[in-house]
Amino acid sequence: MRFSTKVAAAVLASIPQALGVKLFVGTTSGPIITIDFNGASVSQISTDSNSSPAPTWQTLVGSSLLISTNEGPWNGQGSVVSYSIGSTGQLTKISSQTGMNGLLHASVSPAGNFVAAAAYNGHGVAVYPLSSSGVLSSVSQQFTYNTPVGTVPSRQDSSHPHQVIFDPTGKFLFANDLGADLIRIYSVGSGLTEYTTVTTPAGSGPRHGIFVETDVGTIYYLIGEIGNIVTAYKVSYPSGGISLTAFQQVSSYGSATVPARNPQPTAAEIQISPDKKFAYVSNRGDVSFSGNPGQDSISAWKINSDGSLQFLQLLKAGGSTPRHFSIDPSGQYVAVALQNTNQVAFFRRDATTGLWPDTPVTTWSAPANGPVCVQWLSGLGGTTTTTTSTTTTFRTTTTSRITTTTSSVRPTTTPSTTTPVRTTTTAPSQPAQSQWGQCGGNGWTGPTTCVAGTTCTVLNPYYSQCL
C-alpha cells in the first residue's frame, strides 16, 4: 500500500512527537524529580535531595544549569542550590548557600553574575554572586522589611516577597510583596539598589507576574493572590528610569463568580503562550469543577492588540491546588503541578483557540508529596502544532480600566521582627507520615499524622508539614 506525500505529512502532523523531553518537578517534601514526557506517557529518570526539605522553585539557565530554592523548615534557614544538567536530565549539585527562611523563588541576572531570591518568611530579598561555572557564593546583599503591611491581617502581617523577576531590559528587578501590597523595584548593576515601589490594589496580595512584549510596548501582568485579581501595567522607561501605569484589572475567574469557600480560593500562577496570544491564570482551592474528586481551575485569556486581557473560559486544572504550571516551548502541551492531588497533569493545547480538553493526555503520580513546580527543559518538536479542543463554549466579560502611576519614593531597608505562629494538628486514624512530608492542607487526602518526634504543623491553609 502506498501513501501520497500529502497524506503521510498530515498523518505525521497529527501524532505527538515521539522524542521525549525532560521536565524538572520541585516538591514540598524533599526531592527534585527529573521526568521524561513523550507526548503520551511519563517515565521517571532520577531524583535529587540536595535541596531538601522543600525545593519549591527551579529556575533554568539555558540547558545546562538549574538553580533551585529551598524554603527550609518552618522558622529555619532556607537555601539556594546550583546544579549542572546531564545529558539524560540528571542533576549534579555544584554548590549551595544558606539564607533567609522561606526562600521560595529565584531569578538569575541577565549578565549571569548573581542570583536574586525572594524570602517569603524571611520578609526580604537576597543576592548570591554566581560564577561562570555555576558556583554560588554566600549572600552579598540582603534587604528585609517589616513595613508597611496590607489590609488583610490574616495574610499580610508583614512583608512577604513571593517572586523576583527581571524586566526585559535587564536593568530592573521586580519583587512582588504579597504582605505589603507593593511591587518593590530595584535597579540592577553588579548587585541591586532600591529604586522605587509601586502600590498595588489594597488587599490584592501581589504574588507572581510576567512581562510580555506587545505591539504597544511592554506589558506587566501581575497576579494578586489574596484578591484573586490580575492587574495589567504598561511599562515605560522615562529618562532611563522605569514607570508602571495600570490600565486593566480583572478577576482571575473572568466573568465567572469566585466560589465562596473557607479557606477562600487563591490565585497562584500566570503563564503566557509562546506565541504571546494567550494568558493563563491558575486558581487554587476553588473546586470550580465538581466530581470525585473535584477540580480546581485555570482561566484562559486572549491577549488583545492593546495588551488588554479578554476572558475566554475556565479550564480544568486536572486536580487540586495548581500552584504552578508551564507550557512547553513549542506550545503544544501544558504541564500542571497539582500540589494536593500529588500529580502532574499533561494537557494537549490547541494553539488556535488557546484552550485544552477536559481530559489530560496523561497524569503522573509523584513518588514524593506535593509537586509544586514543573519546568520544561525543552519542547516537543520545533513548531507549534494545532489540535482540536473538545471545549467550544466561550464567555467574554467587560473589564474595568484604571490608571495609576509609580511613586518616586525610594524605600528604606528595615529588619523584620515578625515571627509566624506555629500551630499543629493530628489525625490518629491515618498512617504516619515521614519527617518533612506533607500531612494536611485544603484538599489533602494523604496521611495526617507524623512519625515519632515530629508533629503535623500547619504552615498555611493549603499545606501542613511534619516538623
NUGUPA-572456 format. One record per residue (C-alpha): residue number from 1; residue in one letter; x, y, z. Coordinates in steps of 0.05 Angstrom, whole numbers. Example, Ala and Ser with C-alpha at 12.3 -4.5 7.8 and 13.67 -1.06 7.14 Angstrom:
DOMI    k  r      px      py      pz
DOMI    1  A     246     -90     156
DOMI    2  S     273     -21     143
***
This chain:
DOMI    k  r      px      py      pz
DOMI    1  M       0       0       0
DOMI    2  R      27      69     -19
DOMI    3  F      10     136      14
DOMI    4  S      16     203     -20
DOMI    5  T      66     252       9
DOMI    6  K      10     299      30
DOMI    7  V     -29     244      66
DOMI    8  A      34     219     101
DOMI    9  A      51     290     124
DOMI   10  A     -19     301     150
DOMI   11  V     -17     236     190
DOMI   12  L      51     252     220
DOMI   13  A      29     322     239
DOMI   14  S     -30     293     279
DOMI   15  I      15     247     321
DOMI   16  P      51     273     383
DOMI   17  Q     126     276     374
DOMI   18  A     160     210     394
DOMI   19  L     221     246     421
DOMI   20  G     215     252     496
DOMI   21  V     232     316     533
DOMI   22  K     256     326     604
DOMI   23  L     219     364     659
DOMI   24  F     241     381     730
DOMI   25  V     189     375     785
DOMI   26  G     201     411     851
DOMI   27  T     164     386     913
DOMI   28  T     147     406     984
DOMI   29  S     174     341    1013
DOMI   30  G     248     337     994
DOMI   31  P     269     317     924
DOMI   32  I     272     349     855
DOMI   33  I     249     296     806
DOMI   34  T     270     292     733
DOMI   35  I     217     261     688
DOMI   36  D     212     246     613
DOMI   37  F     148     261     574
DOMI   38  N     140     235     503
DOMI   39  G      72     265     486
DOMI   40  A      33     205     512
DOMI   41  S      66     179     576
DOMI   42  V     114     197     631
DOMI   43  S     174     160     659
DOMI   44  Q     218     179     718
DOMI   45  I     292     190     706
DOMI   46  S     323     210     772
DOMI   47  T     314     245     838
DOMI   48  D     358     293     877
DOMI   49  S     351     313     950
DOMI   50  N     406     365     956
DOMI   51  S     353     420     961
DOMI   52  S     314     387    1017
DOMI   53  P     269     395    1053
DOMI   54  A     227     440    1007
DOMI   55  P     254     453     937
DOMI   56  T     192     491     915
DOMI   57  W     221     531     856
DOMI   58  Q     270     515     800
DOMI   59  T     300     565     750
DOMI   60  L     333     541     686
DOMI   61  V     393     578     658
DOMI   62  G     398     552     587
DOMI   63  S     400     476     582
DOMI   64  S     460     463     627
DOMI   65  L     447     499     694
DOMI   66  L     390     496     743
DOMI   67  I     381     539     805
DOMI   68  S     334     513     860
DOMI   69  T     309     548     922
DOMI   70  N     294     511     986
DOMI   71  E     243     542    1032
DOMI   72  G     274     506    1091
DOMI   73  P     239     481    1153
DOMI   74  W     188     527    1186
DOMI   75  N     227     583    1222
DOMI   76  G     292     554    1197
DOMI   77  Q     343     573    1144
DOMI   78  G     328     566    1071
DOMI   79  S     379     555    1017
DOMI   80  V     396     564     943
DOMI   81  V     428     506     905
DOMI   82  S     461     504     836
DOMI   83  Y     462     442     792
DOMI   84  S     492     420     726
DOMI   85  I     443     384     680
DOMI   86  G     469     319     649
DOMI   87  S     453     292     580
DOMI   88  T     397     249     607
DOMI   89  G     368     304     651
DOMI   90  Q     401     280     716
DOMI   91  L     422     335     765
DOMI   92  T     491     341     796
DOMI   93  K     500     390     853
DOMI   94  I     551     445     841
DOMI   95  S     543     488     903
DOMI   96  S     495     512     956
DOMI   97  Q     487     571    1003
DOMI   98  T     442     581    1062
DOMI   99  G     399     642    1072
DOMI  100  M     335     671    1100
DOMI  101  N     275     628    1117
DOMI  102  G     224     616    1063
DOMI  103  L     267     624    1000
DOMI  104  L     214     605     950
DOMI  105  H     233     638     884
DOMI  106  A     296     658     848
DOMI  107  S     318     691     783
DOMI  108  V     387     695     751
DOMI  109  S     411     764     730
DOMI  110  P     414     776     654
DOMI  111  A     491     781     660
DOMI  112  G     491     715     696
DOMI  113  N     533     743     753
DOMI  114  F     484     735     811
DOMI  115  V     420     701     835
DOMI  116  A     365     742     868
DOMI  117  A     319     703     914
DOMI  118  A     253     721     948
DOMI  119  A     244     701    1021
DOMI  120  Y     171     697    1039
DOMI  121  N     181     682    1113
DOMI  122  G     247     719    1116
DOMI  123  H     210     782    1094
DOMI  124  G     261     803    1042
DOMI  125  V     305     793     982
DOMI  126  A     375     763     980
DOMI  127  V     431     767     928
DOMI  128  Y     480     709     916
DOMI  129  P     540     720     869
DOMI  130  L     544     667     814
DOMI  131  S     607     647     777
DOMI  132  S     611     628     704
DOMI  133  S     618     556     725
DOMI  134  G     554     558     766
DOMI  135  V     585     565     835
DOMI  136  L     544     605     885
DOMI  137  S     578     650     937
DOMI  138  S     549     670    1004
DOMI  139  V     498     726    1009
DOMI  140  S     527     792     985
DOMI  141  Q     464     834     996
DOMI  142  Q     402     826    1038
DOMI  143  F     341     871    1040
DOMI  144  T     290     859    1096
DOMI  145  Y     225     896    1110
DOMI  146  N     171     898    1164
DOMI  147  T     132     959    1140
DOMI  148  P      84     974    1110
DOMI  149  V      33     917    1114
DOMI  150  G     -30     905    1074
DOMI  151  T    -103     907    1094
DOMI  152  V    -115     833    1106
DOMI  153  P     -85     818    1175
DOMI  154  S     -91     742    1169
DOMI  155  R     -46     742    1108
DOMI  156  Q     -10     809    1109
DOMI  157  D      22     810    1179
DOMI  158  S      89     831    1149
DOMI  159  S     127     837    1085
DOMI  160  H     124     772    1044
DOMI  161  P     162     776     978
DOMI  162  H     136     720     934
DOMI  163  Q     173     728     868
DOMI  164  V     233     764     838
DOMI  165  I     234     777     764
DOMI  166  F     279     818     718
DOMI  167  D     247     866     668
DOMI  168  P     261     855     593
DOMI  169  T     318     907     593
DOMI  170  G     353     872     650
DOMI  171  K     363     939     684
DOMI  172  F     309     929     738
DOMI  173  L     285     874     785
DOMI  174  F     213     869     810
DOMI  175  A     198     837     877
DOMI  176  N     124     824     886
DOMI  177  D     110     833     961
DOMI  178  L      46     797     979
DOMI  179  G      46     822    1051
DOMI  180  A      55     896    1035
DOMI  181  D      14     904     971
DOMI  182  L      76     930     936
DOMI  183  I     120     918     877
DOMI  184  R     189     933     903
DOMI  185  I     233     955     845
DOMI  186  Y     309     951     846
DOMI  187  S     359     978     795
DOMI  188  V     409     926     771
DOMI  189  G     485     933     769
DOMI  190  S     536     887     800
DOMI  191  G     481     876     851
DOMI  192  L     416     911     869
DOMI  193  T     399     982     891
DOMI  194  E     330    1001     917
DOMI  195  Y     296    1044     864
DOMI  196  T     222    1054     879
DOMI  197  T     158    1020     899
DOMI  198  V      91    1013     864
DOMI  199  T      28    1006     906
DOMI  200  T     -19     950     882
DOMI  201  P     -94     947     897
DOMI  202  A    -107     943     972
DOMI  203  G    -113     872     997
DOMI  204  S     -93     843     929
DOMI  205  G     -31     806     955
DOMI  206  P      16     810     894
DOMI  207  R      45     741     881
DOMI  208  H      72     727     811
DOMI  209  G      79     770     749
DOMI  210  I     103     763     678
DOMI  211  F     129     811     624
DOMI  212  V     103     809     553
DOMI  213  E     128     848     493
DOMI  214  T      68     870     451
DOMI  215  D      55     917     391
DOMI  216  V      41     973     441
DOMI  217  G     103     961     483
DOMI  218  T     120     922     546
DOMI  219  I      63     898     590
DOMI  220  Y      70     870     660
DOMI  221  Y      13     824     684
DOMI  222  L      11     815     759
DOMI  223  I     -30     765     799
DOMI  224  G     -60     785     866
DOMI  225  E     -65     720     905
DOMI  226  I    -109     745     962
DOMI  227  G    -156     788     919
DOMI  228  N    -158     737     861
DOMI  229  I    -144     792     811
DOMI  230  V     -98     805     752
DOMI  231  T     -73     876     740
DOMI  232  A     -43     896     673
DOMI  233  Y      10     951     673
DOMI  234  K      41     988     615
DOMI  235  V     116     994     626
DOMI  236  S     155    1055     603
DOMI  237  Y     226    1079     613
DOMI  238  P     228    1155     622
DOMI  239  S     298    1184     624
DOMI  240  G     329    1116     635
DOMI  241  G     284    1100     694
DOMI  242  I     222    1056     696
DOMI  243  S     148    1072     707
DOMI  244  L      85    1029     710
DOMI  245  T      15    1051     691
DOMI  246  A     -42    1005     709
DOMI  247  F     -95    1002     655
DOMI  248  Q    -136     940     669
DOMI  249  Q    -158     899     729
DOMI  250  V    -196     834     722
DOMI  251  S    -217     776     766
DOMI  252  S    -176     712     759
DOMI  253  Y    -244     680     745
DOMI  254  G    -262     726     689
DOMI  255  S    -338     732     685
DOMI  256  A    -347     671     730
DOMI  257  T    -361     681     803
DOMI  258  V    -306     669     854
DOMI  259  P    -330     608     893
DOMI  260  A    -350     622     965
DOMI  261  R    -306     574    1004
DOMI  262  N    -268     572    1070
DOMI  263  P    -210     578    1065
DOMI  264  Q    -220     624    1005
DOMI  265  P    -193     605     937
DOMI  266  T    -126     637     919
DOMI  267  A     -97     654     851
DOMI  268  A     -27     625     840
DOMI  269  E      10     626     773
DOMI  270  I       7     664     707
DOMI  271  Q      36     638     642
DOMI  272  I      37     665     570
DOMI  273  S      34     621     508
DOMI  274  P      98     621     466
DOMI  275  D      63     660     410
DOMI  276  K      41     713     461
DOMI  277  K     -31     707     441
DOMI  278  F     -59     676     505
DOMI  279  A     -51     683     580
DOMI  280  Y     -70     632     634
DOMI  281  V     -80     640     709
DOMI  282  S     -88     583     759
DOMI  283  N    -136     584     818
DOMI  284  R    -126     540     880
DOMI  285  G    -179     513     926
DOMI  286  D    -238     535     884
DOMI  287  V    -264     465     863
DOMI  288  S    -298     500     805
DOMI  289  F    -308     433     771
DOMI  290  S    -348     382     810
DOMI  291  G    -333     308     810
DOMI  292  N    -297     257     852
DOMI  293  P    -251     288     866
DOMI  294  G    -269     359     846
DOMI  295  Q    -220     400     805
DOMI  296  D    -192     470     811
DOMI  297  S    -189     516     751
DOMI  298  I    -143     553     704
DOMI  299  S    -173     614     669
DOMI  300  A    -156     625     596
DOMI  301  W    -150     694     565
DOMI  302  K    -137     723     497
DOMI  303  I     -85     779     494
DOMI  304  N    -114     836     452
DOMI  305  S     -72     880     408
DOMI  306  D     -72     935     461
DOMI  307  G     -46     886     514
DOMI  308  S    -113     880     550
DOMI  309  L    -140     812     570
DOMI  310  Q    -204     783     542
DOMI  311  F    -233     725     583
DOMI  312  L    -247     661     545
DOMI  313  Q    -266     609     597
DOMI  314  L    -246     568     658
DOMI  315  L    -208     505     641
DOMI  316  K    -199     443     685
DOMI  317  A    -132     441     721
DOMI  318  G    -132     365     725
DOMI  319  G    -138     362     801
DOMI  320  S    -128     402     865
DOMI  321  T     -82     461     880
DOMI  322  P     -47     481     815
DOMI  323  R       8     521     849
DOMI  324  H      49     523     785
DOMI  325  F      40     503     713
DOMI  326  S      81     514     649
DOMI  327  I      74     510     574
DOMI  328  D     126     473     533
DOMI  329  P     167     518     487
DOMI  330  S     133     491     425
DOMI  331  G      65     510     454
DOMI  332  Q      35     441     445
DOMI  333  Y      29     417     518
DOMI  334  V      14     445     587
DOMI  335  A      42     412     650
DOMI  336  V       4     427     714
DOMI  337  A      35     414     782
DOMI  338  L     -22     393     828
DOMI  339  Q       3     400     899
DOMI  340  N     -53     366     937
DOMI  341  T     -72     315     884
DOMI  342  N       2     296     884
DOMI  343  Q       5     292     808
DOMI  344  V      28     328     746
DOMI  345  A     -25     331     692
DOMI  346  F      -7     340     618
DOMI  347  F     -57     372     571
DOMI  348  R     -53     377     495
DOMI  349  R     -64     451     479
DOMI  350  D     -99     479     417
DOMI  351  A     -54     535     392
DOMI  352  T    -111     567     352
DOMI  353  T    -164     572     407
DOMI  354  G    -115     573     465
DOMI  355  L    -157     520     501
DOMI  356  W    -148     448     522
DOMI  357  P    -196     389     532
DOMI  358  D    -225     369     600
DOMI  359  T    -185     305     600
DOMI  360  P    -109     306     603
DOMI  361  V     -65     266     556
DOMI  362  T     -36     232     617
DOMI  363  T     -23     244     691
DOMI  364  W      39     225     730
DOMI  365  S      36     208     804
DOMI  366  A      95     237     842
DOMI  367  P     133     189     888
DOMI  368  A     145     249     935
DOMI  369  N      89     291     963
DOMI  370  G      69     360     939
DOMI  371  P      93     374     867
DOMI  372  V      92     449     864
DOMI  373  C     137     470     806
DOMI  374  V     145     438     737
DOMI  375  Q     195     466     687
DOMI  376  W     207     442     615
DOMI  377  L     279     432     594
DOMI  378  S     257     435     521
DOMI  379  G     195     429     477
DOMI  380  L     163     372     439
DOMI  381  G     181     388     367
DOMI  382  G     205     454     339
DOMI  383  T     139     483     317
DOMI  384  T      71     494     347
DOMI  385  T      21     440     327
DOMI  386  T     -53     459     322
DOMI  387  T    -102     409     352
DOMI  388  T    -177     409     363
DOMI  389  S    -204     422     432
DOMI  390  T    -268     389     456
DOMI  391  T    -287     453     493
DOMI  392  T    -325     502     450
DOMI  393  T    -361     549     497
DOMI  394  F    -332     619     501
DOMI  395  R    -351     672     551
DOMI  396  T    -328     744     548
DOMI  397  T    -332     799     600
DOMI  398  T    -327     874     604
DOMI  399  T    -266     893     645
DOMI  400  S    -253     954     687
DOMI  401  R    -197    1001     667
DOMI  402  I    -157    1040     718
DOMI  403  T     -98    1087     714
DOMI  404  T     -44    1095     767
DOMI  405  T      30    1113     763
DOMI  406  T      90    1095     804
DOMI  407  S     113    1131     865
DOMI  408  S     181    1164     864
DOMI  409  V     193    1148     937
DOMI  410  R     255    1105     950
DOMI  411  P     242    1055    1006
DOMI  412  T     288    1045    1064
DOMI  413  T     313     977    1088
DOMI  414  T     287     956    1156
DOMI  415  P     295     890    1192
DOMI  416  S     236     843    1200
DOMI  417  T     213     828    1271
DOMI  418  T     151     788    1255
DOMI  419  T     152     714    1275
DOMI  420  P      99     669    1243
DOMI  421  V      56     630    1291
DOMI  422  R      63     554    1293
DOMI  423  T       1     511    1302
DOMI  424  T      -5     435    1299
DOMI  425  T     -59     385    1283
DOMI  426  T     -61     309    1284
DOMI  427  A    -107     255    1260
DOMI  428  P     -92     188    1293
DOMI  429  S    -135     148    1245
DOMI  430  Q     -86     159    1187
DOMI  431  P     -19     124    1176
DOMI  432  A      44     161    1198
DOMI  433  Q      80     207    1150
DOMI  434  S     156     215    1148
DOMI  435  Q     192     277    1171
DOMI  436  W     186     336    1122
DOMI  437  G     127     302    1088
DOMI  438  Q      61     336    1075
DOMI  439  C       8     318    1127
DOMI  440  G     -51     365    1114
DOMI  441  G     -79     424    1077
DOMI  442  N    -141     443    1037
DOMI  443  G    -158     383     993
DOMI  444  W    -103     338    1022
DOMI  445  T    -124     265    1026
DOMI  446  G     -59     232    1048
DOMI  447  P     -31     217    1118
DOMI  448  T     -45     268    1172
DOMI  449  T      -2     240    1229
DOMI  450  C      73     242    1233
DOMI  451  V     128     195    1255
DOMI  452  A     150     199    1327
DOMI  453  G     189     262    1343
DOMI  454  T     153     305    1292
DOMI  455  T      85     338    1291
DOMI  456  C      38     359    1234
DOMI  457  T      49     434    1231
DOMI  458  V       0     479    1194
DOMI  459  L      41     526    1150
DOMI  460  N     -17     555    1111
DOMI  461  P     -88     533    1092
DOMI  462  Y     -61     491    1035
DOMI  463  Y       0     458    1065
DOMI  464  S      20     425    1131
DOMI  465  Q      87     391    1142
DOMI  466  C     116     340    1191
DOMI  467  L     166     381    1231
***
